[in-house]
Amino acid sequence: MAAEGPVHDRPEVRIDRSDVGRRVSVRRLSGFTGDNRPVFRDVIGVLASWDDAGLTVVPRSGGPVSFDEKLLVAGKAVPLFPARRAPLPQAAPAALQRTAARGWPAVEQEPLGGWTLRASAGFTRRANSVQALGDPGVPLREALTTVRGWYAARGLPAWVEVTTPGSPEELRAELDALGARYAPTLVRVAPLAALSRPADRAGLDRVRLARAASPGWMSLYRRVTGDPAAEEAARAVLHGGPSVWFATVHDTPGHAAGSGTAPPVLAIGRCVVDGPWAGFAAVEVAPRARRRGLATAVMAVLAARAAEEGASGAYLQVEADNDGAIALYDGLGFTTSHTYHYALLPQG
């Protein structure tokens, strides 16, 4: 049996280009035996692309699988990965802060002893603050003077990420003496399996995954300011990390990727998978589409993909005064692991 004729004439092919971004199972013709019998290969994963160059599927492990459309024998959309219930991974606050830093990597990084100076043209405090974990290798007052000068040279405010436990015990007293102002941030965690199985499954089929943020995705992301340097930094940070996925819900169900049209985007989200942890960020819903369960759907699809790659715990960071987001995450089963603070050093 060979895959011949247009795709729409192959009854076992029940997917098309509008399914790009969904989890699929496909069978392709991979060659022939010595006696001319066809050899087929199956793969399950995210349909990452389908255009005139062919199809690409990203399985749970290993590299992407690409092949010509003419070799497609069968294909169908399949349910989300059935994540197994597992306890939260063990991680002390400092370890989880380091995991979060890998999942949101700054454009510029420089060590200061055990600390890490981070700058990204002002795009988010997380990517423009010194992560003060461990010993800076010099007295704290000297370290903070270095921090202030490093950020001043880049035209940025000097933020210090203070984690307890994790940062030096005397750091808070030094910051107080310098007149620092504080902004608390909650680190919240949840078992990944529960996130991937929402009680209301409406909207799951509308979520599409991709390895890169589309212009539509970026257009809904609130933290993009329009400043060219900040936008460039935002793209670098957003696409950094061990295994990054972007989720999008378009206004038009079944929109065909690559069709040349760009329907409005209703909801977005980002997830980075790093060993047992999946970090969630940038979960946004357009004002006119709120209260439809789209944020829950976005997180469920991202969670299922992260579980497929071996993660079992979810984490996210949310400002302590963001009541709306906290309420959403409460409803999804998140609890607070710890609170850290961004301390703003005064100039001069």
LOKELO-880629 format. One record per residue (C-alpha): residue number from 1; x, y, z. Coordinates in steps of 0.02 Angstrom, whole numbers, plus 50000, padded with zeros to 5 digits. Example, Ala and Ser with C-alpha at 12.3 -4.5 7.8 and 13.67 -1.06 7.14 Angstrom:
nr,px,py,pz
1,50615,49775,50390
2,50684,49947,50357
REM end
This chain:
nr,px,py,pz
1,50000,50000,50000
2,50069,50171,49954
3,50003,50342,50000
4,49944,50407,49832
5,49823,50539,49775
6,49766,50698,49862
7,49751,50691,50050
8,49564,50723,50044
9,49544,50563,49942
10,49624,50455,50078
11,49484,50399,50194
12,49602,50358,50338
13,49668,50536,50342
14,49548,50628,50456
15,49653,50783,50487
16,49698,50933,50381
17,49798,51093,50396
18,49672,51168,50517
19,49731,51038,50644
20,49905,51112,50657
21,49937,51135,50843
22,49833,50985,50899
23,49890,50818,50966
24,49877,50691,50825
25,49919,50514,50779
26,49988,50491,50603
27,50051,50347,50499
28,50172,50375,50357
29,50253,50270,50222
30,50437,50260,50268
31,50502,50144,50132
32,50495,49968,50063
33,50568,49800,50108
34,50681,49702,49993
35,50530,49614,49918
36,50443,49781,49889
37,50323,49776,50035
38,50282,49946,50111
39,50350,49992,50283
40,50248,50111,50390
41,50294,50214,50542
42,50175,50289,50670
43,50202,50443,50777
44,50095,50530,50909
45,50128,50710,50955
46,50089,50891,50917
47,50062,50929,50733
48,50185,51073,50727
49,50167,51119,50543
50,50086,51066,50380
51,50125,51163,50223
52,50186,51132,50048
53,50350,51066,50118
54,50258,50929,50213
55,50209,50887,50392
56,50306,50899,50555
57,50252,50810,50714
58,50337,50838,50883
59,50327,50676,50986
60,50343,50664,51174
61,50531,50636,51162
62,50663,50647,51029
63,50670,50767,50884
64,50529,50823,50768
65,50473,50701,50634
66,50452,50780,50461
67,50391,50699,50301
68,50311,50738,50133
69,50121,50749,50127
70,50123,50617,49990
71,50184,50490,50119
72,50039,50518,50239
73,49935,50360,50250
74,49824,50392,50401
75,49799,50527,50530
76,49677,50582,50663
77,49666,50701,50810
78,49684,50611,50976
79,49639,50657,51156
80,49758,50750,51269
81,49894,50646,51350
82,49818,50553,51500
83,49931,50623,51636
84,49953,50508,51785
85,49920,50577,51957
86,50082,50604,52049
87,50139,50702,52201
88,50220,50871,52181
89,50407,50864,52150
90,50511,50914,52301
91,50596,51083,52284
92,50656,51208,52412
93,50617,51392,52374
94,50794,51427,52310
95,50790,51276,52194
96,50620,51325,52124
97,50681,51504,52098
98,50827,51436,51995
99,50708,51328,51893
100,50600,51481,51860
101,50753,51580,51805
102,50798,51446,51678
103,50621,51453,51612
104,50626,51643,51592
105,50807,51673,51542
106,50870,51852,51535
107,50951,51916,51377
108,51106,51970,51472
109,51171,51877,51625
110,51327,51904,51729
111,51382,51816,51889
112,51421,51909,52049
113,51486,51768,52157
114,51334,51656,52180
115,51215,51794,52123
116,51159,51822,51944
117,51139,51996,51869
118,51003,51992,51735
119,50950,52122,51606
120,50827,52117,51462
121,50793,52297,51407
122,50669,52318,51549
123,50554,52175,51496
124,50484,52109,51662
125,50564,52123,51834
126,50608,51938,51832
127,50723,51963,51682
128,50791,52130,51747
129,50840,52094,51926
130,50985,52016,52017
131,50941,51843,52081
132,51020,51855,52254
133,51038,51672,52299
134,51189,51618,52401
135,51347,51718,52431
136,51394,51862,52314
137,51577,51837,52357
138,51599,52012,52428
139,51522,52105,52576
140,51337,52138,52550
141,51351,52327,52547
142,51486,52314,52414
143,51381,52189,52316
144,51231,52306,52317
145,51340,52451,52259
146,51397,52342,52114
147,51216,52296,52076
148,51161,52477,52073
149,51304,52527,51957
150,51275,52379,51839
151,51093,52424,51812
152,51126,52610,51803
153,51249,52578,51661
154,51105,52498,51566
155,50978,52633,51606
156,50877,52514,51714
157,50813,52521,51893
158,50907,52408,52014
159,50792,52268,52072
160,50852,52134,52192
161,50759,51968,52200
162,50756,51919,52384
163,50706,51740,52426
164,50686,51672,52603
165,50763,51548,52630
166,50894,51565,52495
167,50958,51743,52499
168,51087,51794,52633
169,51004,51817,52802
170,51076,51993,52822
171,51019,52052,52649
172,50851,52119,52704
173,50932,52227,52839
174,51056,52298,52712
175,50915,52337,52591
176,50814,52421,52729
177,50963,52528,52775
178,50975,52587,52594
179,50790,52631,52588
180,50736,52493,52469
181,50552,52473,52422
182,50476,52299,52411
183,50352,52212,52296
184,50297,52036,52350
185,50270,51896,52224
186,50190,51728,52259
187,50260,51565,52190
188,50115,51445,52172
189,50121,51259,52135
190,49999,51122,52088
191,50000,50940,52031
192,50007,50940,51841
193,49885,50797,51812
194,49739,50889,51891
195,49769,51040,51778
196,49760,50932,51623
197,49589,50863,51671
198,49473,51012,51695
199,49294,50977,51748
200,49232,51082,51603
201,49314,51020,51443
202,49235,51152,51333
203,49361,51243,51226
204,49499,51111,51233
205,49482,51073,51046
206,49508,51256,51005
207,49679,51270,51085
208,49827,51258,50968
209,50008,51232,51020
210,50165,51298,50937
211,50349,51312,50973
212,50352,51497,50928
213,50241,51644,50973
214,50143,51703,50822
215,50108,51889,50788
216,49931,51857,50848
217,49996,51782,51010
218,50109,51931,51037
219,49968,52053,51000
220,49870,51990,51151
221,50017,51985,51270
222,49997,52133,51387
223,50180,52156,51429
224,50235,52204,51252
225,50258,52392,51254
226,50294,52437,51073
227,50474,52488,51112
228,50583,52397,50983
229,50720,52352,51107
230,50594,52288,51234
231,50502,52188,51100
232,50663,52107,51042
233,50706,52064,51222
234,50530,51998,51252
235,50543,51878,51107
236,50713,51816,51166
237,50652,51788,51344
238,50486,51710,51294
239,50569,51586,51176
240,50708,51541,51299
241,50703,51390,51412
242,50724,51202,51400
243,50560,51156,51310
244,50442,51300,51273
245,50263,51291,51209
246,50142,51429,51162
247,49954,51403,51166
248,49832,51505,51062
249,49643,51509,51043
250,49585,51594,50884
251,49417,51677,50862
252,49380,51566,50712
253,49369,51380,50757
254,49459,51270,50634
255,49564,51411,50564
256,49690,51336,50444
257,49870,51378,50487
258,49959,51450,50338
259,49796,51498,50253
260,49852,51678,50238
261,49720,51744,50358
262,49743,51797,50537
263,49584,51788,50641
264,49586,51879,50807
265,49664,51789,50954
266,49553,51761,51105
267,49671,51678,51228
268,49854,51636,51248
269,49973,51550,51368
270,50153,51494,51383
271,50230,51342,51466
272,50411,51289,51487
273,50453,51110,51534
274,50610,51082,51639
275,50626,50906,51708
276,50485,50873,51833
277,50423,51053,51828
278,50315,51148,51705
279,50314,51337,51722
280,50160,51433,51666
281,50157,51616,51615
282,50072,51741,51499
283,49898,51668,51520
284,49791,51805,51443
285,49611,51813,51381
286,49540,51953,51273
287,49413,52055,51372
288,49267,52007,51259
289,49305,51821,51280
290,49320,51811,51468
291,49215,51695,51578
292,49208,51563,51442
293,49336,51446,51520
294,49470,51486,51391
295,49608,51516,51520
296,49571,51347,51598
297,49572,51265,51426
298,49738,51344,51381
299,49818,51285,51542
300,49745,51110,51524
301,49817,51084,51350
302,49986,51153,51402
303,49983,51044,51558
304,49944,50888,51458
305,50089,50922,51341
306,50207,50953,51488
307,50151,50789,51567
308,50183,50702,51402
309,50364,50763,51415
310,50380,50693,51592
311,50335,50839,51706
312,50225,50810,51858
313,50219,50980,51945
314,50164,51153,51891
315,50227,51319,51955
316,50190,51500,51915
317,50232,51670,51986
318,50098,51799,52019
319,50106,51972,52098
320,50030,51968,52272
321,49902,52103,52231
322,49837,52020,52070
323,49674,51961,52147
324,49594,51906,51983
325,49737,51792,51934
326,49752,51723,52110
327,49568,51679,52111
328,49587,51587,51945
329,49736,51489,52009
330,49647,51449,52173
331,49509,51369,52071
332,49636,51264,51976
333,49710,51193,52136
334,49866,51301,52155
335,49936,51332,52328
336,50075,51450,52382
337,50247,51373,52393
338,50333,51531,52453
339,50338,51718,52434
340,50488,51814,52371
341,50513,52002,52355
342,50581,52120,52224
343,50674,52256,52316
344,50701,52419,52220
345,50863,52505,52266
346,50852,52695,52267
347,50963,52786,52142
348,51119,52880,52191
REM end
